[in-house]
Amino acid sequence: MNNLILISDYDGTIKQNNLVTKTFIDCVDKFRSERNIFGISSGRSITSLLNDVNNYGIKYDFLIGCNGTIGINNEGVILFEDYINFEDVMKLIDILKEEQIEAMFVSDGFDSVPYFSHNLLDDSFLKNLCNDDNNITKIMKFKKISTVIIKFDVNSHHELIGNTVANISNNIEYYANMNYIDIVPKGNSKASGIEKVMNNYQNEKIFVIGDDYNDLSMINKFNGFAITNSPKEVLDAASKLFDNVEDCLKFIMEDNNDQK
């Protein structure tokens, strides 16, 4: 019998209205107790993801961070990692600091740190995003930047900034993600991250679920699912819709049992 694998987006998919439910946590525990595999793929850095999953007690087999540029297993072993050409990072910083954006962050895959901010950033937001002992000098010193993150007050600047980013380098990709644009090395996406992790598994049925534009790559690649309040383009790409991940987990477990 094949194992089942579910890879879920985090914000807006697992965590809705700033809450992770006990029902979801119980469903994941049941899913994994039946020797199935659960992973999370997010635009967040690994540290930011770990802060949340540890706080809520979410069990997982692997985490994919920064839109497919870095992956770790549940023992903290790095499964893969990729970085933006550092010259392109400096071009992004030089050009985008003049644009109408709220803040810019850089991430080494584990920690995201503000490079600059035009507005005061909320302390609780920063605490969840960064390690207390980390800073911009430390991250930039090693020239290993997996993602550059642009934060907006509103979504209205996405297209304008997206066009600017596209003209900076042929070696980068970018994804709209709520009120952010996430910039990553060319060829990286949630789909590519999942494919890299799947090198560690064989003969499993793969399911994915998400709710935003940066989830489209994995939804399209794996005939995936979407949350019912997703943007229209995401809804149209999905093979099935769910209100939450716990309903998705119940569906794939019941469907698999019916096929035995």
N, C-alpha and C positions, 0 to 999 in steps of 0.2 A: 504493500500500500504506500502510495506517495504521501509525503508530508505536505502540509499546506504552509505557505508563507504569505503573510500579510505585511506590506510596508505602507505605513500611513504618514501623511503630512502631520505636523504638530499644531501650529497656531491656526485656529479656525476650523480644524478638523478634529483632532483629539481635544484640544483646549478651546472650548467655545464659551463666549461671554466671560472670559477670564477664569474659567473653572474647568477642572478635570473631575468627572463624576466617579463615585465609588463603583457604580454599575460598570463603567468602562474598565476600571482596574480589575474587578472581579472577572469580567469577560476575558481579558487578556490572560489572567492567571489560569482560567479554565482552558483556553486555547492552547497555551504553552504546556499545560499538564498532559495534554493529549499528544505531546511530542511534535507539535506544530511550532513554527518559527515566527516571531514578531519583531519587526524592525521599524524604526522611525527615520524618515528622510525630511530634512528641514532646510530652510534658508539660514537658520541660526547657526552659530558656532557650536562646537562640541561642548565647551564649558557652559554656555547658556542652556543648551539642551540638558546637560547633566544636572545643573542646578534645579531645573524643573522636575525632571523624572525622579530624581532622588527625593525631592521635597514631597512629591505626591506618592512615592512608593511604586512607580510604574516599572514593571519588570520587562526586559527586552533582551533580544539576542544580539542586536547590532544597532548602531546609530550612524546615520549619514548626515554630515553637516555641510553648511555653506554651499547648498545647491549642487551636491555631488562632487565636491573637491576633496573631501576627506571622510574616511570611515573608520570606526573602531568597533570591536566586539564588546561583549559585556564583561570582559576581563580587562578592558582598557588597552588592548593591543591594537596598534594602528594597522588597518587592512590595506589602505591606499591613501595617497595624498598627492596634490598637484598645486602649482603656484603660478600666479601671473608673472610674466616677464617684468622685472623690477623697473626697467625704463618706462614701460607702459603704466605702471603704478604711479610713477612720478608725473607722467603726462596727465593722467586722470586728475591727480591732486591739483596740478598747476592750472588746468582749465576749469575744473568744476568748482574750485573755491570761489570763482567769480560769479557763479550762477546763483539763481534764487532758490536756494535749498536751505533746509533747517540745519542739517549737520552731515558730516561725512565721517565714516568709520573705516578702519582697515582691520583685517583679521588674518591671523596666521593659521586659521582653521580651528584653533582651540579658544582663543580669546579675541574679542572685538573691542577696539579702543577708539574713542573719538580722535580724529585727526584735527578737526576744527568744528566749531558749532557757532551758529549765528544767534541761537537762543539758549537760555538756561535749560539744561537737561535734567529731568527728574532723577533724584538720587536712587530711588528704588529701581528705576529702569536701568541705570548704570550698574548698580550692584548685581543685578541679575545678568548683565551683559559681560562684565569684566571681572577678572580676579583682582583682589585688593592689592596684590604685589606687582601687578603688571602696569605698564605705561607705554606711551607711544614710542619713546626712545628705544626701549627694550625690543619692541616688536619690529621697528624699522631697521634696527641694527643688523638683523640676520637676513634681511631682504627676502624673506619668505612670506609673501602675502597671497593667501588663497582667494580672498574676496575683498572688494571695495564696496561699501554700502552707502547709498545715498538716502537720506531720510527727508521726507516732505511734511509740511503742515497738512497739505491736501493732495489729492491724486492728480490735480489738473496739470501739473508740470511733467508728468511721466513721459508723454510723447515728445515734448521739447527736449528734455534731458536725454531721453533714449536716442534721439537723432544725434545729439552731440556726442554721446558715448560711442555710437556706431562709427562715427567719423574719426575717432582718435586712433584706433588700431584694428588691424585684421586678426589680432591674436586674442581677442576677448569676446565673450558672450555677455548678454545682460538679460535679466528677468525682472518683470514687474511683480511685486509681492506686497499686497496691501499698500501702505503709503511709503514703500521703499523701492529702490532699484538696486538689485544685487548684481555686481559685475564679477565675472569669474573667468578663468582661462578658457580659451577656445576649445570646444569639444566636450566641455563639462556640463552636466545637467543632472537632474534627479534620475533620469533614465540611465545615463552612463554610470552613475554611482551605484545604482542597483545592479547593473550588469557586472561591475567589478566585484561586488560582494557575492554575487551568485557563483563566482568561480570557486567559492568554498562549499557549495552545496550541489547536489545532483538529484534529479528525478522528482523535484518538488513542483507543486502547482503554485504559481505566483499570482497574487492579487495585490492591487494598489488602490489607494483612495486619497483624494486631496480636494482642495477647495479654491485654488487660485491659479493665476496664469503660470507661475513657476512650477506647478504640478502637471502642466499639459504634456511635457515630454514623457513622463512616466505613465500618464493615463493613456496617451496615444500608443506608446510602445507595448504596454501590457494589457490593452483592452480594459482599462481600469474603471473605477467607480468615482463618484463625486458626491460631495455634500449638497443638499438640496438648495441652499441659499448661495451657491457659487455663481460667479459671472456666467453669462449666457454661453460664451465660447467654451468654458469648462464643462457646463452642463451638456452642450451639444457633443462634446468629445467622449463623454462617459457612457459606458454600457449599462449602468444601473445607478440609481440615486438612493442615498440614505440620509436620514436626518442626523445620524451620528455614527461613530465607529463601532459602538457596541452592537448596533443593529446590523452593521456590515459583518462583524465577527459571527454573530448568531446565524446570519444567512449562509455564510460560506461553510460553517461547521454543519449546519443542518443539510445543506445541499450535498456536501461530501458524504454524510451518513446515508442519504437517500440513494447514492450511487454505489454503495458497497454491495 
